[in-house]
Amino acid sequence: MTLPVSPAATLAGCTLVAFLVSFACVRAAIAYAHRRGMLDAPGRRRSHTLPTPRGGGIGIVLGALVGMPAALLLLPVSPGPATVGAFTVATIAVAAIGWLDDHGSLPIRPRLVIQLAATLLLCVAIASLTTSLWWALPLLVAGVWCINLHNFMDGIDGLAAQQAMFFGAASAALAWAAGSPAIAGAGLAMAAAALGFWWFNRSPARIFMGDVGSGTLGLMVFAISAMFWAFRTNLLWPSLIFSSAFVIDATLTLLVRMLRGARWYTPHREHLYQWLVRRGSSHRKVAAGYFAWNVLVCVPVAWIAFRLPAVAPLCFGLVYLVGAAVWRTGKRGCLRRRERHVSA
């Protein structure tokens, strides 16, 4: 389906509407959370010091649901109505279970079942664009992990929204350069919806994202990356590079906790960004550090991976290897400062 307007105008319209809807809904969510008592109290496993309302991610969800499907359908090189429909249904399902969890903590099992079902629907639709439906199985594992790692990484003011803004904008630039205005529009709409929330979530936060936002953002990041892969296989590498900061921190932290025999699925403060805050860095400074990684490392290396597809896997591996070294160095530095503090 096409409109009698330029792709640039359609893209701009989807982006603007996504931002406005998100901004307005987050403002309303602040008042709603106070009325319903949806407040996150400070605690030993939390990184904030004042009771703060949660559930503001509903603004991201509603803004993205207005902008992203419209861009994917109306702009050229659309992945098709079936894929867009599956993405929309999956987004609503993941957001709904997260919204219920924000109102009152749900057991792990029903949340995981909904995440698996919603992600499988999207994976089958995307795999149908490729040579084999069997691709849906590895995509399912990646999708569910992406949902949950974004939930894990939403722990300090502004960080998760900032990462979503970066990923969406960077993906939009990549998609436009690769000849897919539809994915470009979806990326910009996602970034705009995240911006509408970030305005209220930047430090000091007036509202937190909640599971309704963090899990759904993870699904959106996965969906865009999978659409890149289905559109042109070599675009997966720069897309994964854009996600490296969150993937590295969440994955290595989980692996270390599992190797130590800890209850890895319970709340904790073991991610690098949490250790940095615990050792005295402000939320704003830590978020700036992650942003610096995105801009100074991910952008130039992803550009090389896009321009030189033959070396794209090498670029991906190099970024993740260096990122793992940075993660390890940062954790060690935080632990040394802790030991000096305790001994003093």
C-alpha positions in Angstrom: 0.0 0.0 0.0 1.4 3.4 -0.9 0.3 7.0 -0.2 0.2 9.9 -2.7 2.9 11.7 -0.6 6.6 11.3 -0.5 8.2 8.6 1.6 10.0 11.3 3.6 6.8 13.0 4.5 5.2 9.7 5.5 8.2 8.8 7.6 8.2 12.2 9.3 4.4 11.9 10.0 4.8 8.5 11.6 7.7 9.7 13.7 5.9 12.9 14.9 2.7 11.0 15.9 4.7 8.4 17.7 6.4 11.0 19.8 3.2 13.0 20.6 1.2 10.0 21.6 4.1 8.7 23.8 4.6 12.0 25.5 1.0 12.6 26.2 0.5 9.0 27.5 3.5 9.1 29.8 2.2 12.3 31.4 -1.2 10.6 32.0 0.6 7.5 33.3 2.3 9.5 36.1 -1.0 10.6 37.5 -2.5 7.1 37.0 0.4 5.4 38.8 0.0 7.7 41.8 -3.7 7.0 42.0 -3.2 3.2 41.8 -0.2 3.1 44.1 2.1 1.8 41.5 5.3 3.0 43.2 8.7 1.4 43.3 10.1 1.9 46.8 13.9 2.2 47.4 15.5 -1.0 48.5 18.8 -3.0 48.7 18.3 -4.4 45.1 17.2 -1.0 43.6 19.3 1.9 42.4 16.9 4.8 43.3 16.4 6.6 46.6 12.8 7.9 46.4 9.5 6.2 45.8 8.8 6.5 42.0 5.8 5.6 39.9 6.2 2.8 37.4 4.4 1.8 34.2 5.4 4.8 32.1 6.5 2.5 29.3 2.8 2.3 28.3 3.5 5.6 26.5 6.3 4.0 24.5 4.0 1.1 23.6 1.1 3.2 22.4 3.3 5.6 20.5 5.1 2.8 18.8 1.9 1.0 18.0 0.7 4.1 16.2 3.9 4.8 14.3 5.7 1.5 13.6 3.0 -0.5 11.9 1.9 2.5 9.9 5.5 3.0 8.7 6.0 -0.7 7.9 2.8 -0.8 5.8 2.8 2.6 4.1 6.5 3.0 3.2 8.2 1.3 0.3 9.8 -2.2 0.7 7.3 -3.2 3.3 7.7 -6.7 4.9 4.0 -7.3 4.1 0.7 -7.2 6.0 1.2 -10.6 7.6 4.5 -9.7 9.2 3.2 -6.3 10.3 0.1 -7.9 11.7 2.2 -10.5 13.6 4.4 -7.7 15.0 1.4 -5.7 16.1 -0.3 -8.7 17.9 3.0 -9.7 19.5 3.7 -6.2 20.7 0.2 -5.9 22.3 0.6 -9.4 24.0 4.0 -8.7 25.5 2.9 -5.2 26.6 -0.3 -6.5 28.1 1.4 -9.1 30.3 4.0 -6.5 31.3 1.2 -4.0 32.2 -0.5 -6.7 34.4 2.9 -7.4 36.1 3.4 -3.7 36.8 0.0 -3.7 38.7 0.9 -6.7 40.7 3.8 -9.1 40.4 3.0 -12.1 38.3 4.7 -15.5 38.5 7.4 -16.2 35.9 5.5 -19.0 34.1 2.6 -17.0 32.7 4.9 -14.2 31.6 7.2 -16.6 29.9 4.3 -18.5 28.2 3.0 -15.2 26.7 6.4 -14.1 25.6 7.1 -17.4 23.9 3.7 -17.4 22.1 3.9 -13.8 21.0 7.5 -14.1 19.8 6.8 -17.4 18.0 4.0 -15.7 16.1 6.4 -13.0 15.0 9.2 -15.4 14.2 7.0 -17.6 12.0 5.9 -14.5 10.0 9.5 -13.3 9.5 10.8 -16.8 8.7 8.1 -17.1 6.0 10.0 -14.3 4.2 13.1 -16.5 4.1 14.0 -19.9 2.5 12.8 -22.0 5.5 10.3 -21.8 8.3 12.8 -23.7 10.5 14.5 -20.3 11.0 11.7 -19.5 13.4 13.3 -21.7 16.1 16.6 -19.9 16.5 14.7 -16.6 16.1 12.4 -17.6 18.9 15.3 -18.1 21.3 16.9 -14.8 20.3 13.6 -13.0 20.6 12.7 -14.2 24.1 16.2 -13.4 25.3 16.0 -9.9 23.8 12.8 -9.3 25.7 14.2 -10.3 29.0 17.6 -8.7 28.7 16.0 -5.3 28.1 14.0 -6.0 31.3 17.2 -6.7 33.1 18.9 -3.6 31.8 16.1 -1.2 32.8 17.5 -0.3 36.3 18.6 3.3 36.3 17.2 6.6 35.1 17.2 7.1 31.4 19.4 4.2 30.3 16.9 1.9 28.6 15.1 4.7 26.9 18.3 6.2 25.7 19.4 2.9 24.3 16.1 2.5 22.5 16.5 6.0 21.0 19.9 5.2 19.8 19.0 1.8 18.4 15.9 3.2 16.6 17.7 6.1 15.1 20.8 4.1 14.1 18.6 1.4 12.5 16.7 4.0 10.6 19.8 5.4 9.1 21.0 1.9 8.2 17.7 0.9 6.7 17.4 4.1 4.6 21.0 3.6 3.3 20.1 0.0 2.5 17.0 0.9 0.6 14.2 0.0 3.0 12.2 3.1 4.0 9.7 0.9 5.8 12.2 -0.4 8.3 13.7 3.1 8.5 10.3 4.5 9.4 9.7 1.8 12.1 13.1 2.6 13.6 12.4 6.3 13.8 9.0 5.8 15.2 10.5 3.6 17.9 13.1 6.2 18.7 10.5 8.9 18.8 8.2 6.9 21.2 11.2 6.3 23.4 12.1 10.0 23.4 8.6 10.9 24.6 9.2 8.6 27.6 12.8 9.6 28.2 11.8 13.2 28.8 10.1 12.1 32.0 12.6 9.3 32.8 15.9 11.2 32.5 17.7 11.7 35.8 16.1 12.4 38.3 13.3 10.2 36.9 9.6 11.2 37.4 8.4 7.8 36.3 10.0 4.4 35.6 9.4 2.3 32.5 8.1 -0.8 34.1 7.8 -4.3 32.5 5.2 -2.9 30.1 7.9 -0.8 28.5 11.2 -2.7 28.9 9.9 -6.1 27.7 8.1 -4.5 24.7 11.2 -2.5 23.8 13.1 -5.8 23.7 10.6 -7.2 21.3 10.8 -4.2 19.1 14.6 -4.3 19.0 14.4 -8.0 18.1 11.7 -7.4 15.4 13.8 -4.7 13.6 16.9 -6.8 13.7 15.0 -9.8 12.4 13.5 -7.7 9.6 16.9 -6.5 8.6 18.1 -10.2 8.4 15.1 -11.2 6.3 15.5 -8.2 4.0 19.2 -8.6 3.5 21.3 -11.1 5.5 24.4 -9.0 5.9 22.4 -6.2 7.6 22.1 -8.4 10.7 25.7 -7.7 11.7 25.5 -3.9 12.0 22.1 -4.3 13.7 23.7 -6.6 16.3 26.5 -4.1 16.8 24.0 -1.4 17.6 22.7 -3.6 20.4 26.1 -4.6 21.8 26.1 -2.5 25.0 22.9 -4.1 26.4 23.6 -7.6 25.0 27.1 -7.8 26.4 26.2 -6.5 29.9 23.1 -8.6 30.3 24.5 -11.8 28.8 27.8 -11.8 30.7 26.2 -10.9 34.0 23.7 -13.8 33.6 26.4 -16.3 32.7 28.5 -15.3 35.7 25.6 -15.6 38.1 24.7 -19.0 36.7 28.3 -20.2 37.0 28.3 -19.0 40.7 25.2 -21.0 41.4 23.2 -17.9 42.1 19.4 -17.7 41.5 20.0 -15.9 38.3 16.2 -15.2 37.6 15.8 -13.2 40.8 16.2 -9.4 41.1 19.8 -8.2 41.7 22.3 -5.4 41.2 25.1 -7.2 39.4 25.1 -5.6 36.0 28.0 -3.3 35.2 25.7 -0.2 35.1 24.4 -1.1 38.6 27.9 -1.6 39.9 29.0 1.8 38.6 26.1 3.5 40.4 26.8 1.5 43.6 30.4 2.7 43.5 29.4 6.4 43.3 28.7 7.3 39.7 25.5 9.2 39.0 22.8 7.7 36.8 23.4 10.5 34.3 27.2 9.8 34.1 26.7 6.0 33.7 24.1 6.6 30.9 26.6 8.9 29.2 29.2 6.2 29.3 26.9 3.8 27.5 26.0 6.5 25.0 29.7 7.1 24.4 30.2 3.4 23.6 27.3 3.5 21.1 28.5 6.6 19.3 32.3 6.2 19.4 32.5 2.4 18.9 29.2 1.0 17.5 28.5 3.7 14.9 31.8 3.7 13.0 32.2 -0.1 13.2 28.7 -0.7 12.0 29.3 1.7 9.1 32.3 -0.4 8.1 30.3 -3.6 8.4 27.6 -2.1 6.2 30.0 -0.8 3.6 32.2 -3.9 3.5 29.9 -6.9 4.0 32.8 -9.4 3.6 34.3 -8.2 6.9 30.9 -7.6 8.7 31.1 -10.8 10.8 34.7 -9.8 11.8 33.4 -6.3 12.8 30.7 -7.9 14.9 33.1 -10.3 16.7 35.6 -7.5 17.4 33.0 -5.2 18.9 31.7 -7.9 21.2 35.2 -9.0 22.1 36.3 -5.5 23.0 32.9 -4.9 24.8 33.5 -8.1 26.9 36.9 -6.8 27.9 35.5 -3.4 28.8 32.8 -5.1 30.9 35.3 -7.3 32.7 37.7 -4.3 33.4 34.8 -2.2 34.6 33.5 -4.9 37.0 37.0 -5.5 38.3 37.5 -1.8 38.9 34.3 -1.6 40.8 35.2 -4.6 43.0 38.6 -3.2 43.8 37.0 0.1 44.9 34.6 -1.9 47.0 37.4 -3.8 48.7 39.4 -0.6 49.4 36.2 0.9 50.9 35.6 -2.1 53.1 39.2 -2.4 54.3 39.2 1.3 55.1 
